[in-house]
Amino acid sequence: MRFQQFTVYPLMTILLISLVAQPSTRPVSAQDEPPPQFLYRDENRLVLVNGYTGETAELPIEVADQDHFDWSPDGQYLLARLQEETTDSYCLNLYDVDAQEWVYGEPISCGVPEAIFSPESTHIVYETNDGTNLMVRLYSIENETSQELYRTIQEIEQMSKGIEQFTWSPTGAYLTFIDYTWIMGGTLNALVVLNVENGNYAVVSAPNPYYASYDPIWSADDRWFLILLKEEYVTNGVVTMTNHQGDVYLVNSDTGEQYRLTYTPAAPEVDIRWTEAGTIAFTMVVQLEMALTIEEALEVEPVPPEEIIEPEVIDTENLFLSMRGVIISPDPNIGAWGSTIETQPGSGEYEFNIGYVSPDARTANFTTLIPGYYLYPNSRIIIGWRPSDYPYPIG
């Protein structure tokens, strides 16, 4: 294998409770620092855990098994999608964690399969429908008003439309999501890039959008992004990966205009990124087949040590945390982690812990056991750390 580096200049990642009281190895003064708080579900209750002491406090509301909760970026609210009793959809509301009350007496909207906070926690983007088409709407928490940002067009009645994967660009200027259409047992997927300030949007599509996936790599100002697009994602309607590796495209965020940078669908491009200087960089992996006679092999000249390409240095500290699934809190010294405990062949529980973490030590202040089936990625049991901008000390 030969690796070639290319640089292109601009054209531009809870529940039978067992509380474990163990002394923390990190001295903590509750008067000096607000404790990081972790939220999880215990049957029909939401429980806050003090990351320093392991003390728990229940929020005074009852929740249903299918209800979804997400923290606002500023940690003030819980974005709640509460399951409607007569349908498989959800009603949208906000819960103020400190005031311990619902912000609105009536839901913001019902029939909401997906919703996300704005980065500033001032607005909520959510999906709903008018009975025929899907809509993306923007709700202002301050003004309690909602406006339409995007609407699908159902061109063929028997084809079902869908919207999913709301994501913000790094600066929060653009909202992206997938607009898909069911066809022949699969989906035709397009990426919508919406400028929230002016309401304009661009649609980015792979050459063949059947089962296409999109993962924009944004420039520093969000005006451009890089994306890897394949000529084909599945073979003959069968959901199996093809041998297409994709090519790198540069895309204008406002217009959606694409500039293809590589033409090597058989060779993968990896480590696609923007440099600090604003240039585009990526590594192309090219496979070369070599054939040498004995005479030629004996005459290969040694490569000077300074010209030998060495492997990249691995960040062992971050690797330690990521390999073991540690979820770091706003205080970088406190984290959450877990491990599977097999209680009998083929089944088990998940031991979830919160406490002090470092690259070579962990001390749990809180431990709880949850059934193994809650480990799926869409689990609504583990909600996560409460966001905070408090300047916690490191070390």
N, C-alpha and C positions, 0 to 999 in steps of 0.2 A: 504494500500500500504506500502511496506517496501523497503527502499532504502539501497542497499549494495554497499560500496565503494571498488573497486578493484584497485590494483596497480600492474602492470606487469613490471618487470625489463627487461632491454634491452636484447633481442636476437639481440636482436637488438631492404562594400550600398555612344524679346518675345512679328498683334500684335499692338495693339492700345496703343501708348505710352503716359503715363501721368507722367511727372517728378514732384516729390514732393520734394520741398526744405525745409528740416527740419533740425534744428541744431542738430548735433551729440552730444551725451553725452560724447564722447571720444575725448579729444583734439588731434589734428593731425597736424603735420608739414610735408607738402608735400616735403619740401627740405631735411628733415631728413630721410624719409622713402618712398620707392616706394609704390604706392597704389596697393592693390590687385585688379586684373581686372577680371571681369566676362564677358563671351562671350555668346551672344544669337543671334538668327536669327530674323530679322524684314522683313518679306516677302522675297525679293531677295537680302537682304543685311545682312552682319554680323556686329554686334554692340558690341563694348567694353564698359563696364561700370566701372567707377572709384568707387571702393568700399567705399572710404572715402567721396567723394563729390557728387556722383551720376551723374557726368558729363558723357556724352556719346560721342563716336567717331566711325564713320563708317569705316570699312575697304574698300578700293577702288576696290572691286571686286563684280561681280554679281554672285549669286548662284541660283541653281534650287531647287525645292521643295524636290526632293529625294536625294540631295547631303548629304553626311555624313562628319562631321568634329570632330576630337579628338585632344586634346592637346598632344604634346610630353611631356615626364616626366620632361624635363628641362625647359619647357615653351617657347622654341624658335620657334617651328614650329607648324603648324596645319597639321595633317595627313588627307588628303582630298581624299575621294572616290567620284568621280564625275560621275553621271549617264551618261552612253552612250546613245546617241540619238536614236539609232536603236535597242537597246537591253535592257534587264532588269538588266544588269550587270553594273560594275563601272570601271573607269580608276583611277589609283592611282597616286597622286602627292603630293608635299610638298609646303606649303605656309609659307614664312618667315614673321612673324607678325611685327617685328620691321622694316625690310627693306620694308615691304608692297609690296612684289612681289613673284611670283612663283619661286621656286628654279630651276625647270627644264622647258625648253621650250616644251618638249614632255613628255607624261606620263611615269612613271616608268614601268607600265604594265597595260593592260586592261583585262577585264574579271576577275575582282578581287572582289569577294563577301565579303571577310573578310580580315582585316589587323590589325597589332598591332605593336607599337614601342617596341624596346628592353628597359630594365630598364635604360640603360645609354644614351638613345636617339641617339645611333650611328648606329643602324640597324633597319630595318623594316622587320617583318615577314608577309608574305601575301599568300593567297591562289589563285591559278589560275589553268588552265587546258590545256591539249594538244589536246583536242577534244575527247579523250577517257577516260583518267584518270585524277584525281585531283592531284595537286602538292602543297606542302608547300615550299616556297622559302624564302631565307634570302638575303636582299638587304643591301649593305654597302653604307651609305650616303657619306662617305669620298672618297671611291674608285669608286663609281657609278657602282658597279658590283653586280651580283646576282648569287646565287648558290642554287641548289636544296637540300632540307633537307629530303623530304619525298614524296612518291608517292603511290597512291592507286592502287589496282589491281582489275579491273573489271572482276571477274571470271564468272559471269552470266550476259549476255547482258541485259536482261530485268530488272535486279535489279539495282536501281539507288544508287550510292554512294554519300556521302556527308562528309564535314568537317566543324566543327564549334567550338566555344567557346575556342579561343586561350587564354591561361592564363600562366603567368610566376610563377615559384616557388619563394619563398621569396628572395633567394640569386640571382636569375636570371640565375642559372645554367641550369635549365630544363624548357622546354616549354611543356605544356600539351594542348591537344585538343581532341575533340571527332571525331572519324572516325565511320560513321554510314552507314547502308545499309537499304534501304526501302524494306519491305517484309510484305505482307498481311495487308496493310494499316497502318503499324507501322514501327518502326526502330529497328534494332539490333545495340546497341551502345557499342563501346569499347573506353577505355581511352588510348591514346598514350602519353607516357612520353619520351621526346626526349632530349638527352644531346646535346646542341647546339655546344659545343666546339669540340666534336669528331664525331658528327653526328649519334651516336648510339641511338637506341630507344628501349623501351619495350612496350608491349601492355598488358593492364590490363583489364580483362573482368569479369563481374559478372557471377555467375553460370548459370543464364538465362539472357542474355543481352537484351531481348525484352523490350524496353522502360527503360533500366537501366540508372541510373544517378550516377555521380561520383563527389566527393568533397574531394580531398586529404588534409590531415592535416599533414603538413611537420615538420620534425625534424629540429633542429637548423642549421644543416649543409646541409639539403636537400638531404642527402643520403638515407633516409628512409621516408616513410609517412604512416599514418594510414588512413584507409578508411572503411566506413560502406557499406557492400554489402548485398543485399537481395537475397534469393533463388528465389523470384518471385516478379515482380513489378506490373503486371496487371493480371486480371483473365480471362482466356479463350478468349484471344484476345480482350476483352473489356477494354477500357481505364478507368478503375476504380481501386482505390487502393486496394491491398490485405491486409490481416491481417499479412503478414510477416513484422517483425520489423527489420530484418537485423542482421548481426554479424560483429564484429570488426576484421579487417585483418591488419597485418603489411606487407608492401610491400617494397622490395628493389628497389630504383629508377633506378638503372642501368640495372638490370636483369629482373625486373617485378615479381620476385619470391614472392609468397604469403605465409604468415604464418597466419593461422586462429587462433584467440585468444579466441573467444567465440563460443559456440554451443547452443545458445538460440534464435532461430528465432522468438519465441513467446513473448520474453521479450525485450523491448527496451534498448539500451545502449545510454546514453546521456553524454554531457560534455566530449567528447573524446578529449584528449589533451596530450601534452608533458610537463613534469614538468621541472623546471630549472635544476634539477639534471640529465635530460636526460632520465628519466623513463617514462613509458606509464601509463596514468591514465584515468579512465572513471567511470561513475556511471551506474550500472545496476538497472533497476526498475523492481521489482518482485511483482506480485499480489498474496496475500495469502488469502485463504478463511478460516475464523475462525468460529467455532461452539462451543458455551459455554452453559452449563446448568446454571440455576439460581445459584445453589450451587457453581459452578466453577467461575461464574462472581463475586460473593460476596467475593471470596477468592483471587482475583487478587491483587498482592502486588504493592503498589505505586512505581514508578520509581523515584530515587533521581533526583533533579533538574539538577545536573551537567551531568546526563546521558541522559537527554531529547534532542532529535535532533531538533534543531531550524532551521527555514528557513534562506536562505542566505540573507545577507544584500544587498539591492538594491542601486546602484549608482544613486541617485536621480538627480544629475546634468546632467549626460549623458542621463538619461531617459527623462528628460525635453526636451533635444534637439532632441533626436531620435523620440519621440512620435509626435513631431510637424514638423518633416521633415526639420529641419534646416540643410542647407549645409554650413559647416564652410569653410572659405577661408584660405589661408596660414597664414593670421593674425587671430589668434583664437578669436579675439574680433569682427570680421566682419563675417556676414553670409548672406545666402539667404534663404527665406522662402516664403510660399504661402498659399492661402486659396481659396476655391471655393465660387463664388458669383452667386447665382441663379437669372438670369435676368427675367426668365419666367418659368412656370412649365415644368420640363423635360429638360431644357437647361440652360446654364450659361456660365460664363467666369471664368478664373483663375487669381486672383490678385497675382502677383509675386513681392516680395520686397527684397531689399538689404540694409543692414545697420548694426548698432551696435547691438550685441546680448549679453545677459548674462542670467543666469538661471531665473532671475525674471524681465527682462526688454528687450525691443527691440525698436530701433529708426530707422525708414526707411529713407534712403537718396535717394532712388530710388524706384519707383513703376510703374509697367506696367501691363496691362490687356491682357490676351491671351485667345482665344476661348477654351472651355472646352475639345474639342476633341484632343487638343495637350497634354493632360495629360497622354497619354498612355506611357508605359515604353520605347518604341522605338521612342519617340518624337525626332525630329531633331531641335526643337526650342531652348531648353535650352542645351547649350553645356558645360558650367561649368566654374569654377574658373581657371585662368591661374596658373599653378604650379610655385612655387618659393621657393628657398632655403634661401631667406633673413631671418635673425634672428629677426622676429617681436617680440616686447615686449608683455608680457602677463599681462593683467589687465589694 
